[in-house]
Amino acid sequence: MKKNQEYLDILRKINNDPKASQRSLSTNLGISLGKLNYCINSLKKKGLVKIKNFRDNKNRFNPKSKNNYFYILTPKGVTLKTKLTINFMKKKIQEYDELKYELMKHDKSKKKLDKTLL
């Protein structure tokens, strides 16, 4: 499950800023540069991300930048990102419902205790 969450986070970041460097992505995600590189290559092998090299292109985003790569989600990557997001939201809703139930249970027992003390 942790790997899915990491992939979702990486796919989201790439989708939001395809021209971000691996260094800035790793900093923003709070993971090492090596781990991010491994994950991006894994996503590439699975056909979820395309990596384009713009080293020789004079019209790249910032010609002075050392970042020569552009990350693009493939249709398969967009589909996986959507599925992972839906699963993430389902899990969070379930956690919310469980916490709500626990709070209601706690509140009822507190009211019973208050009545017995009075």
C-alpha positions in Angstrom: 0.0 0.0 0.0 2.8 2.4 0.8 4.2 2.0 -2.7 0.8 2.9 -4.2 0.8 6.0 -2.1 4.3 7.0 -3.2 3.4 6.4 -6.9 0.2 8.4 -6.5 2.2 11.3 -4.9 4.8 11.2 -7.7 2.1 11.0 -10.4 0.3 14.0 -8.9 3.5 16.0 -8.7 4.5 15.2 -12.3 1.0 16.0 -13.5 1.1 19.3 -11.8 4.6 20.3 -12.8 6.0 18.2 -15.7 9.1 20.3 -16.0 10.2 19.9 -12.4 13.6 18.5 -11.8 14.0 15.2 -9.9 15.8 17.1 -7.2 12.9 19.5 -6.6 10.4 16.6 -6.8 12.3 14.6 -4.3 12.5 17.6 -1.9 8.8 18.3 -2.3 7.9 14.7 -1.7 10.3 14.2 1.2 12.1 11.2 -0.4 15.7 10.7 -1.5 16.8 11.6 -5.0 17.8 8.0 -5.6 14.5 6.6 -4.5 12.6 9.1 -6.7 14.8 8.1 -9.7 14.1 4.5 -9.0 10.3 5.1 -8.8 10.2 7.3 -11.9 12.1 4.6 -13.9 9.7 2.0 -12.5 6.7 4.1 -13.6 8.4 4.5 -17.0 8.9 0.7 -17.4 5.2 0.2 -16.5 4.3 2.6 -19.3 2.8 5.2 -16.9 5.3 8.0 -17.6 7.2 9.2 -20.6 10.4 11.0 -20.2 11.4 13.4 -22.9 15.0 14.8 -23.2 15.2 18.4 -24.3 19.0 18.9 -23.9 19.6 20.0 -27.5 16.4 21.9 -27.9 17.1 25.7 -27.9 13.4 26.4 -27.1 13.2 24.4 -23.9 11.5 25.9 -20.9 14.7 27.5 -19.5 17.8 27.2 -21.7 20.0 28.0 -18.7 18.6 25.2 -16.6 20.4 22.0 -16.1 17.1 20.1 -16.1 16.9 18.6 -19.5 13.9 16.4 -18.9 10.1 16.7 -19.2 7.8 14.1 -17.6 4.5 13.3 -19.2 1.8 11.0 -17.8 0.7 8.5 -20.4 -3.1 7.7 -20.7 -2.3 4.6 -18.7 -0.6 6.8 -16.1 -3.6 9.1 -15.9 -5.9 6.1 -15.4 -3.8 4.7 -12.6 -3.6 8.1 -10.9 -7.3 8.3 -11.0 -7.8 4.8 -9.6 -5.2 5.4 -6.9 -6.9 8.7 -6.0 -10.3 7.0 -5.8 -8.9 4.3 -3.5 -7.2 6.9 -1.4 -10.4 8.8 -0.9 -12.4 5.6 -0.1 -9.8 4.8 2.6 -10.0 8.3 4.0 -13.8 8.2 4.1 -13.7 4.8 5.9 -11.3 6.2 8.4 -13.5 9.2 8.9 -16.6 7.0 9.5 -14.7 4.9 12.0 -13.5 7.9 13.9 -17.0 9.4 13.9 -18.4 6.1 15.3 -15.7 6.0 18.0 -16.5 9.6 19.0 -20.2 8.9 19.1 -19.6 5.8 21.2 -17.3 7.8 23.6 -19.9 10.6 23.8 -22.7 8.2 24.7 -20.6 6.5 27.4 -19.6 10.0 28.8 -23.3 11.0 29.0 -24.1 7.8 30.9 -21.3 8.4 33.3 -22.4 12.0 33.9 -26.0 10.8 34.6 -24.8 8.3 37.2 -22.7 10.9 38.9 -25.6 13.3 39.3 
